[in-house]
Amino acid sequence: MAKEQGRVIRLAIEDEVKESYMNYAMSVIVSRALPDVRDGLKPVHRRILYAMNEMGLRADRPFVKAGRIVGDVLGKYHPHGDMSIYDTLVRLAQDFSLRYPVVQGQGNFGSLDGDPPAAMRYTEARLARIAEEMLRDIDKETVDLGPNYDDSLQEPLVLPAALPFLLVNGASGIAVGMATNMAPHNLRDVAQAVIATIDNPAISIDELIRLVKAPDFPTGGVIFGRRGVIDAYKTGKGRIICRARVSLETKQNGRNRIIISELPYGVNKANLVIRIADLVKERKLEGIQDLRDESGRDQPVRIVIDLKRGMIPKVILNQLFQHTPLQNNFNANNLALVRGRPKLLNLKELVDHFVEHRREVVTRRARYELRKAEERAHILQGLKIALENIDRVVEIIRAAADVGTARTDLMTEFELSERQAQAILDMRLQKLTSLETKKIIDELEETLARIRYLKDLLASPQKILQVVKEETEKVAETYGDDRQTEIVEEEIEEFDIEDLIMKEDMAILVSHRGYINRIAVSAYRRQNRGGMGSSSVKMREDDFMEQIFIASTHDYLFFITTKGKAYWLKVHEIPMGSRISRGQSIRSLLQVEEDEDIATILSLKEFSSDSFIFMATARGVAKKVRTSDFVYARTRGVWAINLDSGDSLVTARLTEGADEIILITRKGRGLRFHEKAVRATGRSSRGVTGIRLTEGDELAGFISITEGEDLLIVTEYGYGKRTPCSALNPHGRATRGQRCYGVNETTGEVVGVRSVSDRDDLVSITSQGNVIKMRMRDIPVMGVQARGVRVVNLTEPDIVVSMARVAKEE
C-alpha cells in the first residue's frame, strides 16, 4: 500500500506572518477587546449575562455559587479560562467599577483598596434587577443567534439591551493597535438624549451636550472644566480632568485638616495613601503631621490629613493634586464595533446607534408577537366554530373510527385547518361551560385587537420609535438616580481652592517686627468699656503689636509698605495661628525689602477700574490710584506711590471715587474735603498735598465719610471719642483744616482714626500685645474740642498702637 504524501505549499514568510498577525488582531478586536455599539458589551460580558439568564438567576431568585456560573459559561459559551470569566463577573458586580452594576454579588468582591475578590467557591451571584432590561424579550426573536464554539448550542450575537449600557457604564479594553476607554454617564441624562434624538433625529451635538453635560463616575469626584468633555463628545477623544472631593476642617487646637471623601474614577485608595506617605518621607511634601485612612462600611472613602500648625491648606492641596492621583485625567477614546468594524464615535453617533438598535429590536418583537397572535387567533377561531356547533362536533367525533378520521371529518365539515381541527380534538370538556366559552370569545376579541395594534405599529416607523421612547423613559424612571460626579464649569487653571474654605471674619495681626497672624474674630470674648483686655499674642521682649485688621477669608489682603510698595495675598493664604502664637514673618510670604515695613492692609473683593486706593503720607501728601492697576502686584509687589525723601506712607483706604475724606493729624487737626479734589493718577506718580502740617506734626490717618457713621479717634494713652462727621466743616485741599481733638499730656497724641457706627465693635491692641474688644455704642459721641473718655486701661509703659472696627453683616 502506497504511503500517502502531504502537499507542500511554498509561501513567503513575510506574507504568512502578515496574514496570521492580521487574523489574530481582528480576532482580538472583534471577539475580545472592543464592545458592540448596540448593547455595549464584549462577548464575555454578553455570554455571562445570557448564561445567568438561562440558569434563571434573576434578582428575585436565590444566589448561586459563582463557581457554578463560571463553569456554565466556560462549558457552554466561553472556553477561554475560568479566571477570565470570574474576573469579568466580579467587575460586573462592583459598584465602584460600574455606574449601574448588572450583577448582584454576595461575599468579597474586591474593594477600592485593590483587594482581590475571594475565590469563586466562596462567592455567590445573581442578576441585578437592571440586568433584566438587557435581556428582556430575548426569547421573542429580537436578536440574531449564532452557534457557540462547538456548534452544540446557540448564543445571541447581541442582546436586546433596553438599557443604554455603553453610555451609562462605559467600557475599557486594549486590542491590537487600538484601545477603547469610554466614560460612564448618568442614566437620566442619557435617557433625555435618547428621547431628544427620537423627537428630533437631526438634533445637533451641541444640543445633546446640553442634556448629557459630562460623565458621571461611580466613585463621584469632581470634573473641572468641560473643554475635554466637549472634545470627547464631538470628536470621540478628549482629556477629562477629575479631582477628588476634599473639604477642610479646623480642629479645636487651630490646626487645619484635609478630608478626602471621594476619589477620581479608577484610583486605588490604598496606593494613594502609600503615595502620600512616601512623599512625606522623601520630604517632597512638607507640612503634613498625620495621615489616616478612616474609611469604613458607612463611609467607603475617608482619608484624613492633619496639617502642621500654620501650614496653608491651599499649598498642600496643590502639591497633592500635582504629585498624587487626587487629580487624575480620564482620557476618553470612544471606540466601539459598528457592524463588526471598530469606529471612533461622537456622542450623537453613540445615541443614534442605540436608537437604531432599539428600533430594530421593537420591530422584530412586534413581528414575533404578531405571528404568535395570528397563530393564536387562528386556533381560537376554530374553537369558536366548534363551540357554536358543539352538538355536530360531538356527533362527528363519536362517529369517527379513530383520531385521524375525526380530524379529517372536522376539517371537511367546517372548512378548518389541520391545526384548528387538532385543537378542537384537544379541547377539554370543561371548555363547554358557559364561563369558559365566554373566556374563549373574549380572548379572541383581545387577540384580534392586539393583531390590529401590531399591524398598525409595524406600518408606522414613527410609532415604533414612540415605543422606544416610552420604554427608555420607563427604564430611566425605574433605575435613574442623581448625579454622583460634580461638574465645575471653570477650567482647572482657573479653579481656586478657596471654594472649599468657609467664609469667616478674621483678625489679621501684624507686629512691629513683621510677624503676621490670622485669628478668627469669634475667638475674642466681648468686654465692657474700660476692660483690661485679654492677652492675645506672646511677643518677644523687643517686639510689640502695631496693626490689627479685620477681613473675610475669601478677600484679597492688599499690603502697602511705608516705602510705597504694594503686594496682595488671599486672606486664607495667611497662616492660621492661635491667640498666643506670634504668627509667621511677612517676609516669608511677601518679597518685602529689608528697610520697609507694612504701613496698611486693605480688604478687596476684586480689582476694578471703578474702585480706588486713596493713600496719605506722614507729610500730608494724598494720592488716588485705581485698584485695577494693582492686579499683578501679588507677592513680588509693584510701586504704589513715589515718596519724597524722608517721607513714608501712613495709611490707605478703599474709595469709590466720589467720597468725602477727613485727614487727621497726630496733634488733633482735621481737614475735610471731597475726594474729587485728588484726581486718579498712575502708580509711579507722587500725589498732591492733602493737608498742610504745622511744625512737628504728622498725619495720624484718615477716613472716608459714610452716611450714618461717626469719626472715631483713639489716642496713644487709651482715650477715645466719637465725633459726628458733620462737626467738621469742609475746607479746600492743601489747607490746615480745623481742630478736632483736644490733645494733651494725659491723652497723648492721636494714634488711630476710623469711621464707625453703633452696630460695630472696636478692637484695640497695645504695644504689650493686649487686645480688648468692646461695643462701639459704649464710646460716647462728643464735640471736636473734647478729649474723650478712657477706652483702654493701660499700665506704663504700655500704649495703644492700633485699633480696628468689626462690622456686622445684616
Secondary structure, DSSP 8 states (H G I E B T S, - for coil): ------------HHHHHHHHHHHHHHHHIIIIIS-BTTT---HHHHHHHHHHHHTT--TTS--EEHHHHHHHHHHHT--S-HHHHHHHHHHHH-TTT-SS-SEEEES----TT------TTT-EEEE-TTHHHHHTTGGGT-S-EEE-TTSSSEEESS---SS-HHHHH-EEEE-SS-EEEE----HHHHHHHHHHHHH-TT--HHHHHHHS-S---TT--EEE-SHHHHHHHHHSEEEEEEE-EEEEEE-TTS-EEEEEEE--TT--HHHHHHHHHHHHHTTSS-SEEEEEE---SS-S--EEEEE-TT--HHHHHHHHHHHSTTEEEEEEE-EEEETTEEEE--HHHHHHHHHHHHHHHHHHHHHHHHHHHHHHHHHHHHHHHHHHTHHHHHHHHHH-SSHHHHHHHHHHHHT--HHHHHHHHH--GGGGSHHHHHHHHHHHHHHHHHHHHHHHHHT-HHHHHHHHHHHHHHHHHHH----SSEEE-S-GGG--GGGGS---EEEEEEETTSEEEEEEGGGS----TT---EE-----TT--EEEEEEEETTSEEEEEETTSEEEEEEGGGS-B--TT---EEGGGTS---TT--EEEEEEES---TT-EEEEEETTSEEEEEEGGGGTT-TTT-EE-----TT--EEEEEEE-SS-EEEEEETTSEEEEEEGGGS-B--TT---EE-B---TT--EEEEEE--TT-EEEEEETTSEEEEEEGGGS-B--TTB--EE-S---TTT-SEEEEEEE-TT-EEEEEETTSEEEEEEGGGS-B--TT---EE-S---TT--EEEEEEE----
